[in-house]
Structure formats: structure tokens, C-alpha cells
Amino acid sequence: MDYTITELLWLLLIYSFLGWIIETVVGTIKNRRFINRGFSTGPFCLVYGIAAVLMTLTTGDLLDNTFFLLIGCGILATMVEWLTGKLLERLNSHKWWDYSGKKWNYDGYICLQYSILWAVLGLLSMRYGNRFLLLAYRLIPDFFAQLLVWICGIAAFLDILLSLAAVFHIKNEIPGAARVRHKISVFTNRFGASIVGHVERRMAKAYPVIMERAEEIRREGKFAEGCGFYKLFWLFFIACILGDFVETIFCRITAGVWMSRSSLVWGPFSIVWGFAIVFATVLLYKDKEKPDRYLFFVGTFLGGAYEYVCSVLSEIVFGKVFWDYSDIPFNLDGRVNLLYCFFWGIAAVIWIKWLYPPLSACIEKIPKLWGYILTWVLAAFIAVNMLVSVVALIRYDQRDGGPAAESGWEKVIDQHFDDERMEKIYPNAKSI
């Protein structure tokens, strides 16, 4: 089933609201007083909404198979919960929730009993919830429905920004010292301080642990120090090139042919690898001292889920199948297979244990001035490259039995990226 952006936003908001009700009721019962749970201050727990939308987009082929739908919903919900916990910990250096006291928990962020609960709730939502919610949405006059959804969506987005500001303020605040504020004017400073302070107090009540003082990070003034934007961009850039190189060699060895494995129309860049390395680094770079089996399990689990989601989203956006594992044993809908999931796990261990530390040190040795200049030049090039690639792929799909080019941009794309060239860049792409 095809969904419009507004329908998906509607599902995101409704499931986020339902998730907020669940979290707030449970928190209130446990603490015997009203607790406004969730990252947002408003009545939205977006982790539920995001999980529901991911399920909606990726489990369409599983709706007729109860067992696989249950497994798929459980895996996706568990992945979202673990990712959210890890990302919040990276933001604030504290665990916002901890299941370490429960049986069959993993890393304190997920546990078997909740994964089963999420799987059941996900199955019910996909089988019955979406149908009911979309029916309710379509009963509202179109203009008012879209107006309502976008107003609530913008409000939720602003709420997230405000919550992020509060988290960063909590993280940077030093007990006993004056708070550092950006003084644009007396009024805006007081107004902003009042709002952020309200969000901070709400977070402190819901998650008291985040107010504890985090360990200081030693700064030496190097380029791309720590794990911020500049470090992550260079890791992304390098991983895109190395990923394309690895896949090209792998295809030559296994299939006996040289073929392009690039995601972009200009240059040898595998975007899937680039984002995978960024996500793995953000989530696991502080876990490099943990056992190899921990990194292997996380890499296998997250790598498989990541590849599955990328496969579904690329089909939805571009109308093309870029890889198909239907001929490989233990595959799921041809999108992922057990063997390659193990490869993701091995790659996670190799990356975090062996490659990341020396590569991180090399990046930090880049002179600051040249580092900043090169970063933004390359970032601009990658952004333009990605934009042109997206447009070229959309037009490539439109040309497949579609009308001839009419507008100026369509003619330009057809001239520079005709079918022959696109087939060389994306030899495995198939129309769906």
C-alpha cells in the first residue's frame, strides 16, 4: 500500500501520542505521582511513532504471514528502542532507562519481555491499527486534516528542538556555577531561560539520573577531536570509498565480473557503507573495551535491520531493487540474509577494535585550517552529488515506460544520464 507524507505523519503523531499515554500511565503508577515521560515535553513519545512508521513502511510484504510479521515488528521495535537509548546516552552521558535488573536484558536498554510486548503491539498495529487510524484520518475533510497534521507536526518538531536545547544545557551545566546563556536581549534570554528551565525540570522528574554530573572529556584542541561532526564526516567520506572498493573486489571474486557498486553518479562512493560506519561509530565507539562477542552481536543485529530498511526505502523512493538475495539461503524477502548479517557483525568488530582508533588519530592530525576548508568543500560536493543522483534515479524510473521528457531539468538529466550510463552505474537495479 502506498502512503502519502501526510498520512505517514498522521500515523507518526497518533502512535507517538498513544506511546506517551502508555509511558505516562506506567510511570505514574510506579512513582505514585504524575510523571510526564518521554523526551518531548508535549504529549508525544516519538520513539513509538518512529517505530510504527518504520513497521508500516517495511513490513508490507509480511502482513499475510503472522509469524514473520511478529518477528519483524519485534526486531524493528527493539532496534529503535536500543538506538534511542544509545543516542540519548551519547547526548547526556547517562542511561535514561536501565533494564539491567531484568532477566534476559541486553546492554540494559532492551530485554526479552519488552521485545515480546513490542512485537505483539506492532503486529496488532500493522494488522488493525493502521487501517482504523487511516480510516479516521480520511473521514476528516482533506483541508482540515492536512492543516491539523502539519500544525501538530511542526509543534512536535519545535518541542524536540527545545528538548535538545535542555539536554545540552544540562550536559554543559556545572553545579554551583553560573549558567552560560547566549544573551541576544534581556527579554529573549529570560523567556528562553524560562522555557528551557521548565523542560529541564520536567526531564529531571521523569529521568533523575540525567542530572548527575558526567565525566569531563579532556580537550586538546585538535582538529575533529572527539566524535563530533568533523570526525564523523571524514569517517563517512572514507567509508564510502572503502565500501565501494570492498564491494567491487567482492563482486569480482564471487561473480567473476567487474561492476560498479557506487551509490552516486560521480565517483566511487557507497553511501550505505558511509552511513553504516557513522551509525556504528556513534553507537559503539565508547564500547571498544567490551568483548568482541558484544560488538559482533550488535553489528549482526543492527546491520541486518539497517540493510533491510535501506532496501525497502530505496524501492519506495526510486522504484528500483538495488540488491536481491532471494537465491541465498536464510534470506528474508530477498532483502537480507543470515550470511551477510554475520558479515556486518564481523565488520563491526574489525571497525571498532582495529580500524577506528588509528583512523581517528590520523584524522585528528589534519591541520585545523585545511581540515575545516576540505571538510566543507567535500561536504558540498557530496551533497550536490547526492542530489543529482536522486534526481537521475527518479528520472531513470520515470523513463521506464513513462512519458518523454517535457521540462528543462528532465531533458538535461536525460542528456547526461541516459539509460546506458545509468545501467553502468547501477547494473543490479531492477524496476519493481
BELHULIN-V86755 format. One record per residue. N is the residue number from 1. PSI is psi in whole degrees, -180 to 180 (999 if undefined). OMEGA is omega in whole degrees, 0 to 359 (999 if undefined). Layout:
{{N/PSI/OMEGA} {N/PSI/OMEGA}}
//
This chain:
{{1/137/178} {2/138/180} {3/143/174} {4/164/178} {5/-40/181} {6/-40/178} {7/-41/178} {8/-39/177} {9/-38/176} {10/-48/178} {11/-41/179} {12/-46/183} {13/-44/182} {14/-47/180} {15/-33/176} {16/-40/178} {17/-44/178} {18/-39/177} {19/-39/177} {20/-41/178} {21/-46/180} {22/-50/182} {23/-41/182} {24/-42/178} {25/-47/180} {26/-45/179} {27/-39/179} {28/-41/179} {29/-43/181} {30/-42/185} {31/-5/180} {32/28/172} {33/159/185} {34/127/178} {35/119/178} {36/95/185} {37/169/178} {38/162/179} {39/-39/179} {40/153/177} {41/-34/178} {42/178/184} {43/57/179} {44/128/170} {45/92/193} {46/-20/179} {47/-34/177} {48/-45/181} {49/-43/180} {50/-44/179} {51/-42/181} {52/-41/179} {53/-41/176} {54/-43/177} {55/-43/181} {56/-41/183} {57/-28/190} {58/-12/184} {59/14/181} {60/-36/181} {61/-8/185} {62/1/187} {63/-29/182} {64/-3/181} {65/100/186} {66/-43/183} {67/-51/182} {68/-32/176} {69/-42/178} {70/-46/180} {71/-45/181} {72/-44/179} {73/-40/179} {74/-43/181} {75/-46/182} {76/-45/180} {77/-42/179} {78/-41/178} {79/-45/180} {80/-41/180} {81/-44/180} {82/-44/179} {83/-44/180} {84/-45/179} {85/-44/180} {86/-44/181} {87/-41/177} {88/-37/177} {89/-38/179} {90/-33/180} {91/-40/190} {92/-5/181} {93/24/176} {94/153/172} {95/127/180} {96/-24/171} {97/159/186} {98/115/178} {99/19/185} {100/-27/180} {101/-5/181} {102/152/177} {103/151/176} {104/39/175} {105/161/177} {106/117/177} {107/9/180} {108/-6/183} {109/-28/181} {110/154/177} {111/158/188} {112/-43/185} {113/-38/178} {114/-33/177} {115/-40/177} {116/-42/178} {117/-46/179} {118/-37/180} {119/-45/180} {120/-46/178} {121/-40/178} {122/-44/179} {123/-46/179} {124/-38/180} {125/-43/182} {126/-37/182} {127/-41/188} {128/-39/185} {129/-48/181} {130/-43/181} {131/-46/181} {132/-45/183} {133/-39/179} {134/-34/175} {135/-44/178} {136/-40/179} {137/-42/183} {138/-14/175} {139/-21/179} {140/137/175} {141/138/190} {142/-46/183} {143/-47/182} {144/-35/179} {145/-47/180} {146/-40/179} {147/-46/180} {148/-47/183} {149/-45/184} {150/-34/176} {151/-46/179} {152/-37/179} {153/-43/178} {154/-40/179} {155/-42/179} {156/-38/178} {157/-45/178} {158/-35/177} {159/-41/178} {160/-44/179} {161/-42/179} {162/-41/179} {163/-38/176} {164/-42/178} {165/-41/179} {166/-40/180} {167/-46/180} {168/-34/178} {169/-43/177} {170/-43/183} {171/-39/186} {172/-8/184} {173/137/178} {174/122/181} {175/135/176} {176/-9/182} {177/165/179} {178/145/178} {179/139/179} {180/123/181} {181/147/174} {182/109/188} {183/90/175} {184/-43/174} {185/164/181} {186/-42/183} {187/-52/183} {188/-35/179} {189/-47/180} {190/-42/181} {191/-47/179} {192/-41/180} {193/-38/180} {194/-45/181} {195/-50/181} {196/-40/178} {197/-38/177} {198/-43/179} {199/-41/178} {200/-46/182} {201/-38/178} {202/-44/178} {203/-41/181} {204/-36/178} {205/-40/183} {206/-37/183} {207/79/185} {208/-29/186} {209/-26/185} {210/-12/179} {211/-10/179} {212/149/183} {213/126/179} {214/157/179} {215/136/181} {216/143/177} {217/126/183} {218/129/181} {219/134/180} {220/3/177} {221/23/179} {222/162/174} {223/138/176} {224/38/182} {225/151/180} {226/-141/181} {227/53/181} {228/-163/186} {229/-48/186} {230/-42/178} {231/-47/183} {232/-36/179} {233/-44/180} {234/-36/175} {235/-42/177} {236/-48/183} {237/-47/181} {238/-42/181} {239/-36/177} {240/-44/181} {241/-48/181} {242/-38/179} {243/-43/178} {244/-42/180} {245/-46/181} {246/-46/181} {247/-37/179} {248/-46/178} {249/-41/180} {250/-44/178} {251/-37/179} {252/-40/182} {253/-45/186} {254/-37/183} {255/-12/178} {256/16/180} {257/152/172} {258/127/178} {259/154/179} {260/136/175} {261/16/183} {262/149/175} {263/-18/186} {264/159/184} {265/-22/179} {266/114/173} {267/163/182} {268/80/183} {269/122/175} {270/100/185} {271/-34/179} {272/-44/178} {273/-41/181} {274/-50/180} {275/-34/178} {276/-43/180} {277/-40/178} {278/-49/180} {279/-44/181} {280/-39/181} {281/-47/181} {282/-39/186} {283/-28/191} {284/-5/187} {285/-25/177} {286/-3/182} {287/18/185} {288/-18/179} {289/-7/180} {290/161/182} {291/153/180} {292/-36/182} {293/-32/177} {294/-50/180} {295/-38/180} {296/-46/181} {297/-47/180} {298/-44/179} {299/-41/179} {300/-47/183} {301/-53/183} {302/-37/179} {303/-44/178} {304/-45/179} {305/-41/180} {306/-45/181} {307/-38/179} {308/-48/180} {309/-43/178} {310/-40/180} {311/-47/181} {312/-47/183} {313/-38/179} {314/-36/177} {315/-41/181} {316/-44/185} {317/-45/189} {318/-10/180} {319/25/183} {320/148/171} {321/116/185} {322/-18/172} {323/151/183} {324/116/182} {325/24/184} {326/-27/182} {327/-4/181} {328/133/181} {329/155/177} {330/45/176} {331/159/177} {332/103/177} {333/21/180} {334/1/185} {335/-37/178} {336/160/174} {337/160/188} {338/-41/182} {339/-47/182} {340/-28/174} {341/-40/176} {342/-37/177} {343/-40/177} {344/-41/179} {345/-44/177} {346/-42/180} {347/-37/179} {348/-43/179} {349/-49/181} {350/-42/183} {351/-55/186} {352/-39/185} {353/-41/191} {354/-43/189} {355/-42/185} {356/-48/183} {357/-52/180} {358/-35/180} {359/-40/177} {360/-43/179} {361/-39/179} {362/-41/180} {363/-39/181} {364/-14/179} {365/-8/178} {366/133/177} {367/140/187} {368/-53/184} {369/-51/180} {370/-34/179} {371/-46/179} {372/-43/180} {373/-50/181} {374/-38/181} {375/-49/183} {376/-31/175} {377/-48/180} {378/-36/178} {379/-41/178} {380/-42/180} {381/-45/180} {382/-41/180} {383/-46/179} {384/-42/179} {385/-43/179} {386/-42/180} {387/-48/180} {388/-39/180} {389/-42/178} {390/-47/180} {391/-42/180} {392/-40/179} {393/-40/177} {394/-44/180} {395/-35/177} {396/-41/178} {397/-39/180} {398/-35/181} {399/-20/182} {400/83/180} {401/4/181} {402/-177/180} {403/161/178} {404/160/181} {405/136/179} {406/-50/182} {407/167/183} {408/-44/183} {409/-33/179} {410/-40/180} {411/-39/178} {412/-46/179} {413/-44/180} {414/-33/181} {415/-43/186} {416/-23/182} {417/67/179} {418/178/184} {419/-38/182} {420/-45/180} {421/-41/181} {422/-34/178} {423/-32/177} {424/-39/181} {425/-40/182} {426/72/185} {427/-23/182} {428/-1/182} {429/128/179} {430/141/178} {431/148/179} {432/999/999}}
//
